Amino acid sequence: MSYRMTRLALVASATLGVFAVSSTARGEWSAESRGELGMESRVFQRDDDAGTKDENVAAAGRMQVDARNGDFRLRFRGFVRHDQTDRGRSAAFPEEAWAQWKGERFSLTVGWDMVTWTATEAFHPADVVNARYFDSNVENFEKIGEPLAQLRMKLGQGNISAYLMPYFTAPIFPSARSRLSFLPTGTTLGEARWLTRDGDVTSDRLGAQWAVNLQQTIGDADVSLHVLQNQDRYNPVVGLDPAKFELHPLFKPVTQIGGTYQQVIEGLIVKAEFAYRIYDRSVAKPSGTFVALDPRQLTENRDHGTAALGLEYSVSHDIGWESTFILEGQSVFAEGKGWNGNDRIRHELNIFQRDLMGGLRLAFQDAADSSLLLFAVVDLEDAEQMFANLGYNRRLGEEWSLKAGLRFFNLPPKNPDMPIGFERWHKANQLTLTLMRHF
């Protein structure tokens, strides 16, 4: 998100919050607020690259204001992170900043919102509406609020929602010094470019995007189906502006058909999620401001499907603890013959192109809400490719909380002299510690 757009979003979002508070003062609205402010620290296993930053210390905060008056609601929730050690990692963006009217059968929401279409823990092929902040946890990158208008109607045992999204929100990439960058150290990306369905390359962020999502409860199962047409923010094409000699990400138009499924069967939670992505067939017209570094990404068929399946089972222990065992798998199916389809494209499209995740969540059920999460993700086609996570959360009294984590990445590149994409995360093992005060 550009600085200009970030400032506009935060000003507009803050206006909603101020309006809610001022209206409350006149006795017209009821309002409440909450937030958190604290410090995040992160230390990576040292490497030989002097250009990377192996230690990060950042101040982070989140503020939320809710106001209600009859059928009308306002919400503002924004997030900010300021990293003193790596200024390029600092960011500020709205998560939710909307006005909503909610009637008996219909509701209308206008503003920045977070759309969640997922059922699984680590793999989220259907959950792609919001742009992401990519310098975060790979299994669930932090979401950026999406400007939209949503009309929802109750239907059967659920609802149907229609979305109009008039603005192309760009993701926030890791800084040039980040150990989690997808590009060579020191490489900075300029502002986003967008490929229109007419084949034009533009920096204009206004355009029509839409979605329809149907959610229903069928017996004990919750299911959803959706159709989405937007700009793909997950697989950019990196290209060069010859005039300025700058690199820019280019995002292509895509249509997605997908859905989710979740059901409890005698204590076992069964989850499934799928998506099929169809890229627009328009060929990029010659442009003097963008030349793709890998032209194949603009010309070859990259349509693909992704399916994830998960199981969860919880066990209560005599000492009061509760263990939840998690097993999930995901596979990408690219266009081509046979089970593998186009193997190269599968690996380029998704770090979890054919992976299995096993995990354990241990809730200690104590006054501090202490919990432990351990999981590992392994590539089924190359067991050497894997990453693991150990996380611990607990409250410290009524106002403070502590999060500690340890992450291990083993993603050896096929070509050690030229790692590609997530291969640059090889040995980016990290220890994180977050202390937050809640108010």
Order of alpha helices (4+ residues) and beta strands (2+ residues): alpha-beta-beta-beta-beta-beta-beta-beta-beta-beta-beta-beta-beta-beta-beta-beta-beta-beta-beta-alpha-beta-beta-alpha-beta-beta-beta-beta-beta
